[in-house]
Amino acid sequence: MVSKENEVISVRLKKGTMEKLRNLGIHPSEEVRKYLEDLAWKKDVRNTIDKLESMIQQHSKPSEAGFAVRSIREDRDEGH
């Protein structure tokens, strides 16, 4: 019985590939599962980062000319 929490995919390989993998001690279904789960996680993180970067660009403005110089000078003058 297949768990309701899983989905199944099917992959076709060139003839002999499965045998080579088995001989090397590689479990193809486990490797494919790990790869696809990792890929989904990476893409999700990338999408989240892209959304955050977009929000930052929309809601931020460049500093006025000379701001950095004034800020550093003020900190230095105050003894920080």
PyMOL Python script that loads the backbone (N, CA, C, O; Angstrom):
from pymol import cmd

cmd.read_pdbstr("""\
ATOM      1  N   MET A   1       0.843  -1.185   0.000  1.00  0.00           N
ATOM      2  CA  MET A   1       0.000   0.000   0.000  1.00  0.00           C
ATOM      3  C   MET A   1       0.886   1.246   0.000  1.00  0.00           C
ATOM      4  O   MET A   1       1.817   1.343   0.799  1.00  0.00           O
ATOM      5  N   VAL A   2       0.603   2.191  -0.886  1.00  0.00           N
ATOM      6  CA  VAL A   2       1.365   3.420  -1.011  1.00  0.00           C
ATOM      7  C   VAL A   2       0.798   4.459  -0.055  1.00  0.00           C
ATOM      8  O   VAL A   2      -0.416   4.650   0.023  1.00  0.00           O
ATOM      9  N   SER A   3       1.686   5.127   0.671  1.00  0.00           N
ATOM     10  CA  SER A   3       1.274   6.163   1.611  1.00  0.00           C
ATOM     11  C   SER A   3       0.618   7.313   0.861  1.00  0.00           C
ATOM     12  O   SER A   3       1.019   7.634  -0.258  1.00  0.00           O
ATOM     13  N   LYS A   4      -0.383   7.931   1.466  1.00  0.00           N
ATOM     14  CA  LYS A   4      -1.061   9.072   0.846  1.00  0.00           C
ATOM     15  C   LYS A   4      -0.176  10.319   0.865  1.00  0.00           C
ATOM     16  O   LYS A   4      -0.476  11.305   0.191  1.00  0.00           O
ATOM     17  N   GLU A   5       0.905  10.277   1.629  1.00  0.00           N
ATOM     18  CA  GLU A   5       1.798  11.419   1.732  1.00  0.00           C
ATOM     19  C   GLU A   5       2.846  11.442   0.619  1.00  0.00           C
ATOM     20  O   GLU A   5       3.610  12.403   0.524  1.00  0.00           O
ATOM     21  N   ASN A   6       2.900  10.423  -0.214  1.00  0.00           N
ATOM     22  CA  ASN A   6       3.916  10.331  -1.256  1.00  0.00           C
ATOM     23  C   ASN A   6       3.295  10.460  -2.634  1.00  0.00           C
ATOM     24  O   ASN A   6       2.114  10.180  -2.840  1.00  0.00           O
ATOM     25  N   GLU A   7       4.128  10.892  -3.569  1.00  0.00           N
ATOM     26  CA  GLU A   7       3.738  10.912  -4.970  1.00  0.00           C
ATOM     27  C   GLU A   7       4.746  10.075  -5.728  1.00  0.00           C
ATOM     28  O   GLU A   7       5.892   9.936  -5.300  1.00  0.00           O
ATOM     29  N   VAL A   8       4.330   9.521  -6.845  1.00  0.00           N
ATOM     30  CA  VAL A   8       5.191   8.621  -7.602  1.00  0.00           C
ATOM     31  C   VAL A   8       5.506   9.237  -8.955  1.00  0.00           C
ATOM     32  O   VAL A   8       4.633   9.802  -9.613  1.00  0.00           O
ATOM     33  N   ILE A   9       6.781   9.121  -9.367  1.00  0.00           N
ATOM     34  CA  ILE A   9       7.174   9.513 -10.717  1.00  0.00           C
ATOM     35  C   ILE A   9       7.856   8.308 -11.355  1.00  0.00           C
ATOM     36  O   ILE A   9       8.281   7.382 -10.664  1.00  0.00           O
ATOM     37  N   SER A  10       7.954   8.333 -12.659  1.00  0.00           N
ATOM     38  CA  SER A  10       8.604   7.253 -13.387  1.00  0.00           C
ATOM     39  C   SER A  10       9.679   7.868 -14.277  1.00  0.00           C
ATOM     40  O   SER A  10       9.471   8.912 -14.894  1.00  0.00           O
ATOM     41  N   VAL A  11      10.826   7.208 -14.331  1.00  0.00           N
ATOM     42  CA  VAL A  11      11.946   7.706 -15.123  1.00  0.00           C
ATOM     43  C   VAL A  11      12.455   6.578 -16.012  1.00  0.00           C
ATOM     44  O   VAL A  11      12.613   5.443 -15.563  1.00  0.00           O
ATOM     45  N   ARG A  12      12.708   6.900 -17.264  1.00  0.00           N
ATOM     46  CA  ARG A  12      13.286   5.920 -18.181  1.00  0.00           C
ATOM     47  C   ARG A  12      14.782   6.169 -18.279  1.00  0.00           C
ATOM     48  O   ARG A  12      15.224   7.310 -18.413  1.00  0.00           O
ATOM     49  N   LEU A  13      15.560   5.086 -18.211  1.00  0.00           N
ATOM     50  CA  LEU A  13      17.011   5.166 -18.314  1.00  0.00           C
ATOM     51  C   LEU A  13      17.483   4.338 -19.500  1.00  0.00           C
ATOM     52  O   LEU A  13      16.792   3.430 -19.961  1.00  0.00           O
ATOM     53  N   LYS A  14      18.664   4.668 -19.977  1.00  0.00           N
ATOM     54  CA  LYS A  14      19.253   3.864 -21.039  1.00  0.00           C
ATOM     55  C   LYS A  14      19.469   2.449 -20.518  1.00  0.00           C
ATOM     56  O   LYS A  14      19.706   2.228 -19.331  1.00  0.00           O
ATOM     57  N   LYS A  15      19.380   1.508 -21.439  1.00  0.00           N
ATOM     58  CA  LYS A  15      19.546   0.105 -21.091  1.00  0.00           C
ATOM     59  C   LYS A  15      20.912  -0.110 -20.416  1.00  0.00           C
ATOM     60  O   LYS A  15      21.936   0.376 -20.896  1.00  0.00           O
ATOM     61  N   GLY A  16      20.905  -0.828 -19.325  1.00  0.00           N
ATOM     62  CA  GLY A  16      22.126  -1.149 -18.608  1.00  0.00           C
ATOM     63  C   GLY A  16      22.464  -0.190 -17.476  1.00  0.00           C
ATOM     64  O   GLY A  16      23.291  -0.502 -16.619  1.00  0.00           O
ATOM     65  N   THR A  17      21.821   0.986 -17.470  1.00  0.00           N
ATOM     66  CA  THR A  17      22.132   1.978 -16.432  1.00  0.00           C
ATOM     67  C   THR A  17      21.740   1.488 -15.051  1.00  0.00           C
ATOM     68  O   THR A  17      22.510   1.643 -14.103  1.00  0.00           O
ATOM     69  N   MET A  18      20.571   0.906 -14.917  1.00  0.00           N
ATOM     70  CA  MET A  18      20.122   0.404 -13.605  1.00  0.00           C
ATOM     71  C   MET A  18      21.091  -0.644 -13.071  1.00  0.00           C
ATOM     72  O   MET A  18      21.430  -0.635 -11.888  1.00  0.00           O
ATOM     73  N   GLU A  19      21.529  -1.531 -13.927  1.00  0.00           N
ATOM     74  CA  GLU A  19      22.462  -2.575 -13.504  1.00  0.00           C
ATOM     75  C   GLU A  19      23.777  -1.957 -13.036  1.00  0.00           C
ATOM     76  O   GLU A  19      24.329  -2.370 -12.016  1.00  0.00           O
ATOM     77  N   LYS A  20      24.280  -0.971 -13.776  1.00  0.00           N
ATOM     78  CA  LYS A  20      25.519  -0.297 -13.384  1.00  0.00           C
ATOM     79  C   LYS A  20      25.359   0.356 -12.010  1.00  0.00           C
ATOM     80  O   LYS A  20      26.231   0.243 -11.148  1.00  0.00           O
ATOM     81  N   LEU A  21      24.240   1.033 -11.825  1.00  0.00           N
ATOM     82  CA  LEU A  21      24.000   1.702 -10.548  1.00  0.00           C
ATOM     83  C   LEU A  21      23.937   0.696  -9.401  1.00  0.00           C
ATOM     84  O   LEU A  21      24.541   0.905  -8.349  1.00  0.00           O
ATOM     85  N   ARG A  22      23.211  -0.381  -9.609  1.00  0.00           N
ATOM     86  CA  ARG A  22      23.121  -1.420  -8.569  1.00  0.00           C
ATOM     87  C   ARG A  22      24.495  -1.992  -8.241  1.00  0.00           C
ATOM     88  O   ARG A  22      24.824  -2.202  -7.074  1.00  0.00           O
ATOM     89  N   ASN A  23      25.292  -2.243  -9.274  1.00  0.00           N
ATOM     90  CA  ASN A  23      26.639  -2.786  -9.070  1.00  0.00           C
ATOM     91  C   ASN A  23      27.523  -1.810  -8.285  1.00  0.00           C
ATOM     92  O   ASN A  23      28.444  -2.225  -7.582  1.00  0.00           O
ATOM     93  N   LEU A  24      27.238  -0.534  -8.411  1.00  0.00           N
ATOM     94  CA  LEU A  24      27.995   0.482  -7.682  1.00  0.00           C
ATOM     95  C   LEU A  24      27.429   0.748  -6.285  1.00  0.00           C
ATOM     96  O   LEU A  24      27.949   1.578  -5.539  1.00  0.00           O
ATOM     97  N   GLY A  25      26.370   0.042  -5.951  1.00  0.00           N
ATOM     98  CA  GLY A  25      25.759   0.217  -4.631  1.00  0.00           C
ATOM     99  C   GLY A  25      24.910   1.474  -4.513  1.00  0.00           C
ATOM    100  O   GLY A  25      24.654   1.967  -3.414  1.00  0.00           O
ATOM    101  N   ILE A  26      24.480   1.981  -5.658  1.00  0.00           N
ATOM    102  CA  ILE A  26      23.660   3.197  -5.671  1.00  0.00           C
ATOM    103  C   ILE A  26      22.196   2.810  -5.779  1.00  0.00           C
ATOM    104  O   ILE A  26      21.823   1.974  -6.602  1.00  0.00           O
ATOM    105  N   HIS A  27      21.376   3.418  -4.947  1.00  0.00           N
ATOM    106  CA  HIS A  27      19.929   3.184  -4.976  1.00  0.00           C
ATOM    107  C   HIS A  27      19.292   4.337  -5.749  1.00  0.00           C
ATOM    108  O   HIS A  27      19.068   5.413  -5.193  1.00  0.00           O
ATOM    109  N   PRO A  28      19.000   4.111  -7.030  1.00  0.00           N
ATOM    110  CA  PRO A  28      18.520   5.207  -7.888  1.00  0.00           C
ATOM    111  C   PRO A  28      17.290   5.936  -7.342  1.00  0.00           C
ATOM    112  O   PRO A  28      17.243   7.166  -7.366  1.00  0.00           O
ATOM    113  N   SER A  29      16.313   5.203  -6.859  1.00  0.00           N
ATOM    114  CA  SER A  29      15.091   5.874  -6.397  1.00  0.00           C
ATOM    115  C   SER A  29      15.398   6.794  -5.218  1.00  0.00           C
ATOM    116  O   SER A  29      14.833   7.883  -5.118  1.00  0.00           O
ATOM    117  N   GLU A  30      16.280   6.368  -4.334  1.00  0.00           N
ATOM    118  CA  GLU A  30      16.655   7.192  -3.179  1.00  0.00           C
ATOM    119  C   GLU A  30      17.430   8.435  -3.628  1.00  0.00           C
ATOM    120  O   GLU A  30      17.198   9.534  -3.123  1.00  0.00           O
ATOM    121  N   GLU A  31      18.344   8.254  -4.572  1.00  0.00           N
ATOM    122  CA  GLU A  31      19.145   9.379  -5.068  1.00  0.00           C
ATOM    123  C   GLU A  31      18.281  10.395  -5.812  1.00  0.00           C
ATOM    124  O   GLU A  31      18.446  11.602  -5.637  1.00  0.00           O
ATOM    125  N   VAL A  32      17.366   9.906  -6.637  1.00  0.00           N
ATOM    126  CA  VAL A  32      16.477  10.800  -7.385  1.00  0.00           C
ATOM    127  C   VAL A  32      15.576  11.552  -6.407  1.00  0.00           C
ATOM    128  O   VAL A  32      15.364  12.755  -6.554  1.00  0.00           O
ATOM    129  N   ARG A  33      15.049  10.843  -5.413  1.00  0.00           N
ATOM    130  CA  ARG A  33      14.182  11.479  -4.407  1.00  0.00           C
ATOM    131  C   ARG A  33      14.937  12.588  -3.691  1.00  0.00           C
ATOM    132  O   ARG A  33      14.429  13.703  -3.573  1.00  0.00           O
ATOM    133  N   LYS A  34      16.155  12.295  -3.207  1.00  0.00           N
ATOM    134  CA  LYS A  34      16.953  13.297  -2.492  1.00  0.00           C
ATOM    135  C   LYS A  34      17.244  14.501  -3.388  1.00  0.00           C
ATOM    136  O   LYS A  34      17.132  15.649  -2.956  1.00  0.00           O
ATOM    137  N   TYR A  35      17.618  14.229  -4.637  1.00  0.00           N
ATOM    138  CA  TYR A  35      17.950  15.305  -5.563  1.00  0.00           C
ATOM    139  C   TYR A  35      16.742  16.214  -5.799  1.00  0.00           C
ATOM    140  O   TYR A  35      16.859  17.437  -5.729  1.00  0.00           O
ATOM    141  N   LEU A  36      15.587  15.615  -6.078  1.00  0.00           N
ATOM    142  CA  LEU A  36      14.400  16.414  -6.383  1.00  0.00           C
ATOM    143  C   LEU A  36      13.906  17.194  -5.161  1.00  0.00           C
ATOM    144  O   LEU A  36      13.457  18.333  -5.296  1.00  0.00           O
ATOM    145  N   GLU A  37      13.984  16.594  -3.981  1.00  0.00           N
ATOM    146  CA  GLU A  37      13.589  17.310  -2.770  1.00  0.00           C
ATOM    147  C   GLU A  37      14.527  18.485  -2.520  1.00  0.00           C
ATOM    148  O   GLU A  37      14.080  19.564  -2.133  1.00  0.00           O
ATOM    149  N   ASP A  38      15.826  18.282  -2.740  1.00  0.00           N
ATOM    150  CA  ASP A  38      16.799  19.352  -2.569  1.00  0.00           C
ATOM    151  C   ASP A  38      16.575  20.449  -3.604  1.00  0.00           C
ATOM    152  O   ASP A  38      16.644  21.634  -3.279  1.00  0.00           O
ATOM    153  N   LEU A  39      16.309  20.060  -4.838  1.00  0.00           N
ATOM    154  CA  LEU A  39      16.044  21.024  -5.907  1.00  0.00           C
ATOM    155  C   LEU A  39      14.812  21.869  -5.579  1.00  0.00           C
ATOM    156  O   LEU A  39      14.832  23.087  -5.760  1.00  0.00           O
ATOM    157  N   ALA A  40      13.753  21.237  -5.102  1.00  0.00           N
ATOM    158  CA  ALA A  40      12.531  21.963  -4.744  1.00  0.00           C
ATOM    159  C   ALA A  40      12.810  22.955  -3.621  1.00  0.00           C
ATOM    160  O   ALA A  40      12.328  24.087  -3.654  1.00  0.00           O
ATOM    161  N   TRP A  41      13.590  22.532  -2.625  1.00  0.00           N
ATOM    162  CA  TRP A  41      13.933  23.414  -1.502  1.00  0.00           C
ATOM    163  C   TRP A  41      14.742  24.612  -1.998  1.00  0.00           C
ATOM    164  O   TRP A  41      14.459  25.750  -1.624  1.00  0.00           O
ATOM    165  N   LYS A  42      15.750  24.360  -2.841  1.00  0.00           N
ATOM    166  CA  LYS A  42      16.594  25.444  -3.358  1.00  0.00           C
ATOM    167  C   LYS A  42      15.773  26.444  -4.167  1.00  0.00           C
ATOM    168  O   LYS A  42      15.951  27.654  -4.025  1.00  0.00           O
ATOM    169  N   LYS A  43      14.877  25.943  -5.015  1.00  0.00           N
ATOM    170  CA  LYS A  43      14.053  26.829  -5.841  1.00  0.00           C
ATOM    171  C   LYS A  43      13.114  27.649  -4.959  1.00  0.00           C
ATOM    172  O   LYS A  43      12.882  28.827  -5.231  1.00  0.00           O
ATOM    173  N   ASP A  44      12.575  27.038  -3.913  1.00  0.00           N
ATOM    174  CA  ASP A  44      11.692  27.741  -2.984  1.00  0.00           C
ATOM    175  C   ASP A  44      12.457  28.850  -2.265  1.00  0.00           C
ATOM    176  O   ASP A  44      11.953  29.965  -2.128  1.00  0.00           O
ATOM    177  N   VAL A  45      13.653  28.550  -1.812  1.00  0.00           N
ATOM    178  CA  VAL A  45      14.488  29.559  -1.147  1.00  0.00           C
ATOM    179  C   VAL A  45      14.815  30.685  -2.113  1.00  0.00           C
ATOM    180  O   VAL A  45      14.722  31.857  -1.748  1.00  0.00           O
ATOM    181  N   ARG A  46      15.199  30.345  -3.351  1.00  0.00           N
ATOM    182  CA  ARG A  46      15.526  31.358  -4.354  1.00  0.00           C
ATOM    183  C   ARG A  46      14.331  32.272  -4.614  1.00  0.00           C
ATOM    184  O   ARG A  46      14.488  33.489  -4.707  1.00  0.00           O
ATOM    185  N   ASN A  47      13.133  31.687  -4.733  1.00  0.00           N
ATOM    186  CA  ASN A  47      11.927  32.490  -4.958  1.00  0.00           C
ATOM    187  C   ASN A  47      11.664  33.428  -3.790  1.00  0.00           C
ATOM    188  O   ASN A  47      11.293  34.584  -3.994  1.00  0.00           O
ATOM    189  N   THR A  48      11.852  32.944  -2.569  1.00  0.00           N
ATOM    190  CA  THR A  48      11.656  33.768  -1.382  1.00  0.00           C
ATOM    191  C   THR A  48      12.658  34.921  -1.363  1.00  0.00           C
ATOM    192  O   THR A  48      12.292  36.062  -1.079  1.00  0.00           O
ATOM    193  N   ILE A  49      13.911  34.626  -1.663  1.00  0.00           N
ATOM    194  CA  ILE A  49      14.943  35.673  -1.707  1.00  0.00           C
ATOM    195  C   ILE A  49      14.611  36.704  -2.784  1.00  0.00           C
ATOM    196  O   ILE A  49      14.743  37.906  -2.553  1.00  0.00           O
ATOM    197  N   ASP A  50      14.183  36.241  -3.952  1.00  0.00           N
ATOM    198  CA  ASP A  50      13.822  37.166  -5.031  1.00  0.00           C
ATOM    199  C   ASP A  50      12.678  38.083  -4.598  1.00  0.00           C
ATOM    200  O   ASP A  50      12.707  39.281  -4.882  1.00  0.00           O
ATOM    201  N   LYS A  51      11.673  37.534  -3.915  1.00  0.00           N
ATOM    202  CA  LYS A  51      10.544  38.346  -3.433  1.00  0.00           C
ATOM    203  C   LYS A  51      11.016  39.378  -2.416  1.00  0.00           C
ATOM    204  O   LYS A  51      10.598  40.535  -2.458  1.00  0.00           O
ATOM    205  N   LEU A  52      11.889  38.953  -1.499  1.00  0.00           N
ATOM    206  CA  LEU A  52      12.407  39.878  -0.495  1.00  0.00           C
ATOM    207  C   LEU A  52      13.226  40.990  -1.137  1.00  0.00           C
ATOM    208  O   LEU A  52      13.090  42.155  -0.763  1.00  0.00           O
ATOM    209  N   GLU A  53      14.076  40.639  -2.101  1.00  0.00           N
ATOM    210  CA  GLU A  53      14.875  41.653  -2.800  1.00  0.00           C
ATOM    211  C   GLU A  53      13.973  42.643  -3.530  1.00  0.00           C
ATOM    212  O   GLU A  53      14.249  43.843  -3.549  1.00  0.00           O
ATOM    213  N   SER A  54      12.916  42.151  -4.120  1.00  0.00           N
ATOM    214  CA  SER A  54      11.978  43.016  -4.825  1.00  0.00           C
ATOM    215  C   SER A  54      11.296  43.973  -3.845  1.00  0.00           C
ATOM    216  O   SER A  54      11.144  45.161  -4.130  1.00  0.00           O
ATOM    217  N   MET A  55      10.886  43.445  -2.689  1.00  0.00           N
ATOM    218  CA  MET A  55      10.253  44.289  -1.676  1.00  0.00           C
ATOM    219  C   MET A  55      11.221  45.356  -1.169  1.00  0.00           C
ATOM    220  O   MET A  55      10.831  46.506  -0.970  1.00  0.00           O
ATOM    221  N   ILE A  56      12.473  44.978  -0.962  1.00  0.00           N
ATOM    222  CA  ILE A  56      13.478  45.934  -0.492  1.00  0.00           C
ATOM    223  C   ILE A  56      13.665  47.043  -1.522  1.00  0.00           C
ATOM    224  O   ILE A  56      13.734  48.219  -1.164  1.00  0.00           O
ATOM    225  N   GLN A  57      13.748  46.671  -2.800  1.00  0.00           N
ATOM    226  CA  GLN A  57      13.928  47.678  -3.852  1.00  0.00           C
ATOM    227  C   GLN A  57      12.720  48.611  -3.951  1.00  0.00           C
ATOM    228  O   GLN A  57      12.875  49.810  -4.186  1.00  0.00           O
ATOM    229  N   GLN A  58      11.525  48.061  -3.772  1.00  0.00           N
ATOM    230  CA  GLN A  58      10.314  48.873  -3.878  1.00  0.00           C
ATOM    231  C   GLN A  58      10.180  49.852  -2.708  1.00  0.00           C
ATOM    232  O   GLN A  58       9.644  50.948  -2.871  1.00  0.00           O
ATOM    233  N   HIS A  59      10.662  49.458  -1.543  1.00  0.00           N
ATOM    234  CA  HIS A  59      10.418  50.250  -0.336  1.00  0.00           C
ATOM    235  C   HIS A  59      11.659  50.944   0.215  1.00  0.00           C
ATOM    236  O   HIS A  59      11.645  51.424   1.348  1.00  0.00           O
ATOM    237  N   SER A  60      12.709  51.000  -0.559  1.00  0.00           N
ATOM    238  CA  SER A  60      13.901  51.709  -0.099  1.00  0.00           C
ATOM    239  C   SER A  60      14.275  52.761  -1.131  1.00  0.00           C
ATOM    240  O   SER A  60      13.928  52.662  -2.308  1.00  0.00           O
ATOM    241  N   LYS A  61      14.982  53.757  -0.661  1.00  0.00           N
ATOM    242  CA  LYS A  61      15.429  54.804  -1.571  1.00  0.00           C
ATOM    243  C   LYS A  61      16.922  54.992  -1.365  1.00  0.00           C
ATOM    244  O   LYS A  61      17.440  54.708  -0.285  1.00  0.00           O
ATOM    245  N   PRO A  62      17.608  55.461  -2.373  1.00  0.00           N
ATOM    246  CA  PRO A  62      19.050  55.682  -2.216  1.00  0.00           C
ATOM    247  C   PRO A  62      19.310  56.788  -1.198  1.00  0.00           C
ATOM    248  O   PRO A  62      18.500  57.699  -1.028  1.00  0.00           O
ATOM    249  N   SER A  63      20.438  56.694  -0.535  1.00  0.00           N
ATOM    250  CA  SER A  63      20.832  57.732   0.420  1.00  0.00           C
ATOM    251  C   SER A  63      21.153  59.010  -0.338  1.00  0.00           C
ATOM    252  O   SER A  63      21.577  58.987  -1.493  1.00  0.00           O
ATOM    253  N   GLU A  64      20.941  60.110   0.342  1.00  0.00           N
ATOM    254  CA  GLU A  64      21.261  61.403  -0.278  1.00  0.00           C
ATOM    255  C   GLU A  64      22.770  61.540  -0.430  1.00  0.00           C
ATOM    256  O   GLU A  64      23.535  60.914   0.302  1.00  0.00           O
ATOM    257  N   ALA A  65      23.181  62.346  -1.365  1.00  0.00           N
ATOM    258  CA  ALA A  65      24.610  62.553  -1.624  1.00  0.00           C
ATOM    259  C   ALA A  65      25.285  63.086  -0.360  1.00  0.00           C
ATOM    260  O   ALA A  65      24.787  64.019   0.269  1.00  0.00           O
ATOM    261  N   GLY A  66      26.403  62.499   0.002  1.00  0.00           N
ATOM    262  CA  GLY A  66      27.178  62.942   1.149  1.00  0.00           C
ATOM    263  C   GLY A  66      26.747  62.342   2.475  1.00  0.00           C
ATOM    264  O   GLY A  66      27.362  62.627   3.502  1.00  0.00           O
ATOM    265  N   PHE A  67      25.707  61.519   2.480  1.00  0.00           N
ATOM    266  CA  PHE A  67      25.200  60.946   3.727  1.00  0.00           C
ATOM    267  C   PHE A  67      26.264  60.114   4.443  1.00  0.00           C
ATOM    268  O   PHE A  67      26.457  60.256   5.651  1.00  0.00           O
ATOM    269  N   ALA A  68      26.948  59.255   3.706  1.00  0.00           N
ATOM    270  CA  ALA A  68      27.944  58.374   4.326  1.00  0.00           C
ATOM    271  C   ALA A  68      29.066  59.174   4.968  1.00  0.00           C
ATOM    272  O   ALA A  68      29.499  58.862   6.077  1.00  0.00           O
ATOM    273  N   VAL A  69      29.536  60.198   4.277  1.00  0.00           N
ATOM    274  CA  VAL A  69      30.627  61.035   4.799  1.00  0.00           C
ATOM    275  C   VAL A  69      30.181  61.726   6.078  1.00  0.00           C
ATOM    276  O   VAL A  69      30.904  61.725   7.075  1.00  0.00           O
ATOM    277  N   ARG A  70      28.980  62.322   6.052  1.00  0.00           N
ATOM    278  CA  ARG A  70      28.461  62.997   7.257  1.00  0.00           C
ATOM    279  C   ARG A  70      28.284  62.038   8.409  1.00  0.00           C
ATOM    280  O   ARG A  70      28.625  62.352   9.549  1.00  0.00           O
ATOM    281  N   SER A  71      27.747  60.859   8.110  1.00  0.00           N
ATOM    282  CA  SER A  71      27.488  59.871   9.148  1.00  0.00           C
ATOM    283  C   SER A  71      28.787  59.413   9.812  1.00  0.00           C
ATOM    284  O   SER A  71      28.859  59.313  11.037  1.00  0.00           O
ATOM    285  N   ILE A  72      29.788  59.143   9.022  1.00  0.00           N
ATOM    286  CA  ILE A  72      31.088  58.712   9.562  1.00  0.00           C
ATOM    287  C   ILE A  72      31.706  59.834  10.383  1.00  0.00           C
ATOM    288  O   ILE A  72      32.237  59.603  11.470  1.00  0.00           O
ATOM    289  N   ARG A  73      31.634  61.045   9.858  1.00  0.00           N
ATOM    290  CA  ARG A  73      32.205  62.185  10.566  1.00  0.00           C
ATOM    291  C   ARG A  73      31.510  62.405  11.907  1.00  0.00           C
ATOM    292  O   ARG A  73      32.169  62.664  12.914  1.00  0.00           O
ATOM    293  N   GLU A  74      30.170  62.302  11.922  1.00  0.00           N
ATOM    294  CA  GLU A  74      29.414  62.468  13.175  1.00  0.00           C
ATOM    295  C   GLU A  74      29.806  61.393  14.187  1.00  0.00           C
ATOM    296  O   GLU A  74      30.016  61.697  15.362  1.00  0.00           O
ATOM    297  N   ASP A  75      29.904  60.146  13.743  1.00  0.00           N
ATOM    298  CA  ASP A  75      30.294  59.067  14.655  1.00  0.00           C
ATOM    299  C   ASP A  75      31.691  59.310  15.201  1.00  0.00           C
ATOM    300  O   ASP A  75      31.934  59.126  16.394  1.00  0.00           O
ATOM    301  N   ARG A  76      32.582  59.709  14.360  1.00  0.00           N
ATOM    302  CA  ARG A  76      33.980  59.941  14.785  1.00  0.00           C
ATOM    303  C   ARG A  76      34.031  61.100  15.781  1.00  0.00           C
ATOM    304  O   ARG A  76      34.743  61.032  16.783  1.00  0.00           O
ATOM    305  N   ASP A  77      33.266  62.174  15.499  1.00  0.00           N
ATOM    306  CA  ASP A  77      33.263  63.341  16.378  1.00  0.00           C
ATOM    307  C   ASP A  77      32.646  63.025  17.737  1.00  0.00           C
ATOM    308  O   ASP A  77      33.034  63.611  18.748  1.00  0.00           O
ATOM    309  N   GLU A  78      31.693  62.108  17.764  1.00  0.00           N
ATOM    310  CA  GLU A  78      31.053  61.730  19.023  1.00  0.00           C
ATOM    311  C   GLU A  78      31.860  60.708  19.797  1.00  0.00           C
ATOM    312  O   GLU A  78      31.484  60.341  20.910  1.00  0.00           O
ATOM    313  N   GLY A  79      32.955  60.244  19.234  1.00  0.00           N
ATOM    314  CA  GLY A  79      33.828  59.316  19.942  1.00  0.00           C
ATOM    315  C   GLY A  79      33.399  57.862  19.876  1.00  0.00           C
ATOM    316  O   GLY A  79      33.768  57.087  20.759  1.00  0.00           O
ATOM    317  N   HIS A  80      32.653  57.464  18.891  1.00  0.00           N
ATOM    318  CA  HIS A  80      32.224  56.059  18.741  1.00  0.00           C
ATOM    319  C   HIS A  80      33.285  55.236  18.114  1.00  0.00           C
ATOM    320  O   HIS A  80      33.097  54.036  17.912  1.00  0.00           O
TER     321      HIS A  80
END
""", "prot")
cmd.dss("prot")
cmd.show_as("cartoon", "prot")
cmd.util.cbc("prot")
cmd.orient("prot")
